[in-house]
Amino acid sequence: MKTQNLKNKIKSGLLATTVAIASVAGTVTEVNAQEIKNVVLVHGAFADGSGYKALYNVLSKKGYHVTVVQNPLTSLEDDVKATQVVLDKQDGPVILAGHSWGGTVITEAGNHPKVAALVYIAAFQPDNGESTVQWLQTAPPAPENGVLPPDDKGIVYYDKAKFHKGFCADISKEEADFMYASQGAFYAKGFITPITHAAWRDKPAYGLIATEDKSIAPEIQHAMYKRSNTKVTEVKGSHVIFMSQPEKVASVIIEAAKKGVQKK
């Protein structure tokens, strides 16, 4: 009888321990799933960080700590360095999101140890040894596209007459005019610089395809994201869906934040 009682106590103790461990594990999993509250946003060419205001507001109101990188746009290396400076200052894991040229930047900068997942917003996503221009050349430009050849200083600008329809057709003319006026000077050498190590090969990646995009053809976006096994969300809108439809872009970033601690 004593032996049986002892066995019962041992079983009860083991059961209690198992329940406790399971409870702790569940708590840890829950904490891990909720701990990504840092979002870093990287803008593209023919733009600056001010375009992220609407997306910043949506994410901030939902409790996320959002930081916007101001890319110098002088080279891929310089933009990656500017992004890394911001990542260094974050107090925990980060969702790193990039628009357009910013996708190339996060593909390299995303190797930073604090980056948990990547979000591509109508963005380029080159692989190791590939450059942005390689992907631009895989489909003919839309008639509305206004990217001009480099000037005598190697800077690429967007044709002002085509900027609204070709770059940001679904925002107001007033917003488009301000966006054009506040854009940075983009040096063309960034487009031809290859990626050394594509972060999406090691970390979860999410992509938003702008189905009415006249600056990066949607078929280019589809091809890149399919190749990398990126989780895709289509949004009907222009190249700047982060401005015209910030809630939809925010929802993908939030999804990445909730799942970003998991391996791809």
MIMAR-186641 format. One record per residue (C-alpha): residue number from 0; y, x, z negated. Coordinates in steps of 0.1 Angstrom, whole numbers. Layout:
N
<node bami="NUM" py="Y" px="X" pz="Z"/>
...
//
This chain:
264
<node bami="0" py="0" px="0" pz="0"/>
<node bami="1" py="24" px="28" pz="-9"/>
<node bami="2" py="15" px="45" pz="23"/>
<node bami="3" py="23" px="14" pz="43"/>
<node bami="4" py="56" px="9" pz="25"/>
<node bami="5" py="65" px="45" pz="33"/>
<node bami="6" py="57" px="40" pz="69"/>
<node bami="7" py="78" px="8" pz="70"/>
<node bami="8" py="107" px="26" pz="54"/>
<node bami="9" py="104" px="54" pz="79"/>
<node bami="10" py="103" px="29" pz="108"/>
<node bami="11" py="133" px="11" pz="94"/>
<node bami="12" py="152" px="44" pz="90"/>
<node bami="13" py="144" px="54" pz="126"/>
<node bami="14" py="155" px="20" pz="138"/>
<node bami="15" py="187" px="22" pz="119"/>
<node bami="16" py="193" px="57" pz="133"/>
<node bami="17" py="186" px="46" pz="168"/>
<node bami="18" py="210" px="17" pz="165"/>
<node bami="19" py="236" px="39" pz="151"/>
<node bami="20" py="232" px="65" pz="179"/>
<node bami="21" py="233" px="38" pz="205"/>
<node bami="22" py="265" px="24" pz="189"/>
<node bami="23" py="282" px="58" pz="188"/>
<node bami="24" py="271" px="65" pz="224"/>
<node bami="25" py="285" px="31" pz="235"/>
<node bami="26" py="317" px="39" pz="217"/>
<node bami="27" py="319" px="73" pz="234"/>
<node bami="28" py="313" px="58" pz="268"/>
<node bami="29" py="339" px="32" pz="262"/>
<node bami="30" py="364" px="58" pz="251"/>
<node bami="31" py="356" px="79" pz="281"/>
<node bami="32" py="361" px="50" pz="304"/>
<node bami="33" py="395" px="42" pz="289"/>
<node bami="34" py="408" px="77" pz="283"/>
<node bami="35" py="424" px="83" pz="317"/>
<node bami="36" py="459" px="72" pz="313"/>
<node bami="37" py="476" px="99" pz="333"/>
<node bami="38" py="485" px="93" pz="370"/>
<node bami="39" py="502" px="120" pz="391"/>
<node bami="40" py="517" px="108" pz="425"/>
<node bami="41" py="523" px="132" pz="454"/>
<node bami="42" py="545" px="121" pz="483"/>
<node bami="43" py="542" px="130" pz="519"/>
<node bami="44" py="564" px="143" pz="547"/>
<node bami="45" py="595" px="124" pz="558"/>
<node bami="46" py="598" px="111" pz="522"/>
<node bami="47" py="605" px="121" pz="486"/>
<node bami="48" py="593" px="110" pz="452"/>
<node bami="49" py="618" px="81" pz="450"/>
<node bami="50" py="596" px="60" pz="473"/>
<node bami="51" py="571" px="57" pz="444"/>
<node bami="52" py="594" px="37" pz="422"/>
<node bami="53" py="577" px="3" pz="427"/>
<node bami="54" py="542" px="18" pz="422"/>
<node bami="55" py="555" px="37" pz="391"/>
<node bami="56" py="568" px="4" pz="377"/>
<node bami="57" py="535" px="-14" pz="382"/>
<node bami="58" py="514" px="13" pz="366"/>
<node bami="59" py="538" px="20" pz="338"/>
<node bami="60" py="539" px="-16" pz="327"/>
<node bami="61" py="501" px="-15" pz="325"/>
<node bami="62" py="502" px="14" pz="301"/>
<node bami="63" py="497" px="44" pz="324"/>
<node bami="64" py="517" px="76" pz="321"/>
<node bami="65" py="530" px="83" pz="356"/>
<node bami="66" py="545" px="115" pz="369"/>
<node bami="67" py="559" px="119" pz="404"/>
<node bami="68" py="557" px="154" pz="420"/>
<node bami="69" py="587" px="164" pz="441"/>
<node bami="70" py="572" px="185" pz="469"/>
<node bami="71" py="593" px="212" pz="484"/>
<node bami="72" py="576" px="206" pz="517"/>
<node bami="73" py="580" px="242" pz="526"/>
<node bami="74" py="543" px="250" pz="529"/>
<node bami="75" py="509" px="237" pz="518"/>
<node bami="76" py="508" px="265" pz="492"/>
<node bami="77" py="542" px="256" pz="478"/>
<node bami="78" py="534" px="219" pz="476"/>
<node bami="79" py="500" px="226" pz="459"/>
<node bami="80" py="518" px="249" pz="434"/>
<node bami="81" py="544" px="222" pz="426"/>
<node bami="82" py="516" px="197" pz="420"/>
<node bami="83" py="497" px="222" pz="398"/>
<node bami="84" py="528" px="227" pz="376"/>
<node bami="85" py="528" px="189" pz="369"/>
<node bami="86" py="491" px="188" pz="363"/>
<node bami="87" py="494" px="217" pz="338"/>
<node bami="88" py="517" px="195" pz="317"/>
<node bami="89" py="494" px="165" pz="314"/>
<node bami="90" py="478" px="159" pz="281"/>
<node bami="91" py="444" px="149" pz="294"/>
<node bami="92" py="424" px="139" pz="325"/>
<node bami="93" py="444" px="128" pz="355"/>
<node bami="94" py="441" px="105" pz="385"/>
<node bami="95" py="458" px="124" pz="414"/>
<node bami="96" py="470" px="102" pz="442"/>
<node bami="97" py="487" px="113" pz="475"/>
<node bami="98" py="503" px="96" pz="504"/>
<node bami="99" py="501" px="108" pz="540"/>
<node bami="100" py="507" px="146" pz="540"/>
<node bami="101" py="503" px="143" pz="502"/>
<node bami="102" py="466" px="137" pz="509"/>
<node bami="103" py="462" px="172" pz="522"/>
<node bami="104" py="481" px="185" pz="491"/>
<node bami="105" py="458" px="167" pz="467"/>
<node bami="106" py="427" px="179" pz="486"/>
<node bami="107" py="436" px="214" pz="476"/>
<node bami="108" py="455" px="208" pz="443"/>
<node bami="109" py="427" px="184" pz="431"/>
<node bami="110" py="406" px="213" pz="422"/>
<node bami="111" py="427" px="215" pz="390"/>
<node bami="112" py="404" px="210" pz="360"/>
<node bami="113" py="424" px="181" pz="347"/>
<node bami="114" py="419" px="160" pz="378"/>
<node bami="115" py="391" px="135" pz="374"/>
<node bami="116" py="395" px="116" pz="406"/>
<node bami="117" py="415" px="115" pz="438"/>
<node bami="118" py="432" px="85" pz="455"/>
<node bami="119" py="442" px="88" pz="492"/>
<node bami="120" py="470" px="63" pz="502"/>
<node bami="121" py="470" px="62" pz="540"/>
<node bami="122" py="466" px="99" pz="536"/>
<node bami="123" py="451" px="129" pz="553"/>
<node bami="124" py="418" px="142" pz="539"/>
<node bami="125" py="408" px="175" pz="556"/>
<node bami="126" py="376" px="194" pz="548"/>
<node bami="127" py="372" px="231" pz="541"/>
<node bami="128" py="387" px="251" pz="569"/>
<node bami="129" py="404" px="221" pz="585"/>
<node bami="130" py="441" px="215" pz="589"/>
<node bami="131" py="462" px="184" pz="590"/>
<node bami="132" py="471" px="188" pz="627"/>
<node bami="133" py="434" px="188" pz="637"/>
<node bami="134" py="431" px="152" pz="624"/>
<node bami="135" py="464" px="142" pz="639"/>
<node bami="136" py="451" px="152" pz="673"/>
<node bami="137" py="419" px="131" pz="671"/>
<node bami="138" py="438" px="99" pz="683"/>
<node bami="139" py="468" px="93" pz="705"/>
<node bami="140" py="500" px="85" pz="686"/>
<node bami="141" py="512" px="49" pz="685"/>
<node bami="142" py="543" px="42" pz="707"/>
<node bami="143" py="563" px="35" pz="676"/>
<node bami="144" py="555" px="69" pz="661"/>
<node bami="145" py="586" px="90" pz="659"/>
<node bami="146" py="574" px="125" pz="647"/>
<node bami="147" py="595" px="150" pz="666"/>
<node bami="148" py="586" px="186" pz="676"/>
<node bami="149" py="596" px="213" pz="652"/>
<node bami="150" py="632" px="225" pz="655"/>
<node bami="151" py="643" px="261" pz="658"/>
<node bami="152" py="638" px="266" pz="621"/>
<node bami="153" py="602" px="252" pz="622"/>
<node bami="154" py="612" px="219" pz="605"/>
<node bami="155" py="597" px="186" pz="616"/>
<node bami="156" py="618" px="155" pz="615"/>
<node bami="157" py="612" px="118" pz="623"/>
<node bami="158" py="632" px="101" pz="650"/>
<node bami="159" py="658" px="80" pz="632"/>
<node bami="160" py="656" px="53" pz="659"/>
<node bami="161" py="619" px="49" pz="653"/>
<node bami="162" py="617" px="54" pz="615"/>
<node bami="163" py="617" px="18" pz="604"/>
<node bami="164" py="592" px="5" pz="629"/>
<node bami="165" py="571" px="36" pz="631"/>
<node bami="166" py="570" px="46" pz="594"/>
<node bami="167" py="578" px="17" pz="572"/>
<node bami="168" py="579" px="-16" pz="591"/>
<node bami="169" py="571" px="-38" pz="562"/>
<node bami="170" py="600" px="-28" pz="539"/>
<node bami="171" py="636" px="-39" pz="544"/>
<node bami="172" py="660" px="-21" pz="567"/>
<node bami="173" py="681" px="-11" pz="537"/>
<node bami="174" py="651" px="5" pz="520"/>
<node bami="175" py="641" px="22" pz="552"/>
<node bami="176" py="676" px="36" pz="557"/>
<node bami="177" py="676" px="50" pz="522"/>
<node bami="178" py="641" px="65" pz="527"/>
<node bami="179" py="652" px="82" pz="559"/>
<node bami="180" py="684" px="95" pz="542"/>
<node bami="181" py="665" px="109" pz="512"/>
<node bami="182" py="636" px="126" pz="530"/>
<node bami="183" py="628" px="163" pz="525"/>
<node bami="184" py="628" px="189" pz="553"/>
<node bami="185" py="592" px="193" pz="562"/>
<node bami="186" py="581" px="227" pz="576"/>
<node bami="187" py="556" px="224" pz="604"/>
<node bami="188" py="535" px="253" pz="592"/>
<node bami="189" py="521" px="230" pz="565"/>
<node bami="190" py="504" px="210" pz="592"/>
<node bami="191" py="485" px="240" pz="606"/>
<node bami="192" py="474" px="255" pz="572"/>
<node bami="193" py="437" px="250" pz="566"/>
<node bami="194" py="421" px="238" pz="533"/>
<node bami="195" py="403" px="265" pz="514"/>
<node bami="196" py="383" px="241" pz="491"/>
<node bami="197" py="383" px="204" pz="495"/>
<node bami="198" py="383" px="188" pz="460"/>
<node bami="199" py="368" px="155" pz="473"/>
<node bami="200" py="335" px="174" pz="477"/>
<node bami="201" py="333" px="177" pz="439"/>
<node bami="202" py="352" px="147" pz="426"/>
<node bami="203" py="352" px="109" pz="432"/>
<node bami="204" py="375" px="99" pz="460"/>
<node bami="205" py="391" px="65" pz="468"/>
<node bami="206" py="410" px="57" pz="499"/>
<node bami="207" py="434" px="30" pz="510"/>
<node bami="208" py="436" px="24" pz="548"/>
<node bami="209" py="469" px="9" pz="561"/>
<node bami="210" py="456" px="-13" pz="589"/>
<node bami="211" py="491" px="-16" pz="606"/>
<node bami="212" py="498" px="21" pz="603"/>
<node bami="213" py="518" px="36" pz="632"/>
<node bami="214" py="522" px="71" pz="617"/>
<node bami="215" py="485" px="79" pz="610"/>
<node bami="216" py="462" px="58" pz="632"/>
<node bami="217" py="439" px="36" pz="611"/>
<node bami="218" py="409" px="50" pz="631"/>
<node bami="219" py="418" px="85" pz="618"/>
<node bami="220" py="418" px="72" pz="583"/>
<node bami="221" py="385" px="55" pz="588"/>
<node bami="222" py="369" px="86" pz="602"/>
<node bami="223" py="381" px="109" pz="574"/>
<node bami="224" py="370" px="86" pz="546"/>
<node bami="225" py="337" px="78" pz="562"/>
<node bami="226" py="329" px="115" pz="565"/>
<node bami="227" py="336" px="121" pz="529"/>
<node bami="228" py="319" px="90" pz="515"/>
<node bami="229" py="353" px="79" pz="500"/>
<node bami="230" py="354" px="44" pz="486"/>
<node bami="231" py="376" px="25" pz="510"/>
<node bami="232" py="400" px="-4" pz="505"/>
<node bami="233" py="418" px="-18" pz="535"/>
<node bami="234" py="454" px="-31" pz="531"/>
<node bami="235" py="472" px="-49" pz="558"/>
<node bami="236" py="505" px="-31" pz="560"/>
<node bami="237" py="525" px="-1" pz="574"/>
<node bami="238" py="522" px="35" pz="565"/>
<node bami="239" py="541" px="29" pz="532"/>
<node bami="240" py="518" px="4" pz="516"/>
<node bami="241" py="526" px="20" pz="482"/>
<node bami="242" py="562" px="6" pz="487"/>
<node bami="243" py="554" px="-27" pz="503"/>
<node bami="244" py="523" px="-36" pz="483"/>
<node bami="245" py="524" px="-15" pz="451"/>
<node bami="246" py="501" px="-39" pz="432"/>
<node bami="247" py="472" px="-34" pz="457"/>
<node bami="248" py="477" px="4" pz="456"/>
<node bami="249" py="479" px="3" pz="418"/>
<node bami="250" py="446" px="-17" pz="416"/>
<node bami="251" py="427" px="11" pz="433"/>
<node bami="252" py="443" px="38" pz="411"/>
<node bami="253" py="434" px="17" pz="380"/>
<node bami="254" py="398" px="14" pz="393"/>
<node bami="255" py="397" px="52" pz="397"/>
<node bami="256" py="411" px="56" pz="362"/>
<node bami="257" py="383" px="34" pz="347"/>
<node bami="258" py="356" px="52" pz="366"/>
<node bami="259" py="371" px="86" pz="370"/>
<node bami="260" py="350" px="104" pz="343"/>
<node bami="261" py="318" px="97" pz="362"/>
<node bami="262" py="304" px="121" pz="388"/>
<node bami="263" py="306" px="113" pz="424"/>
//
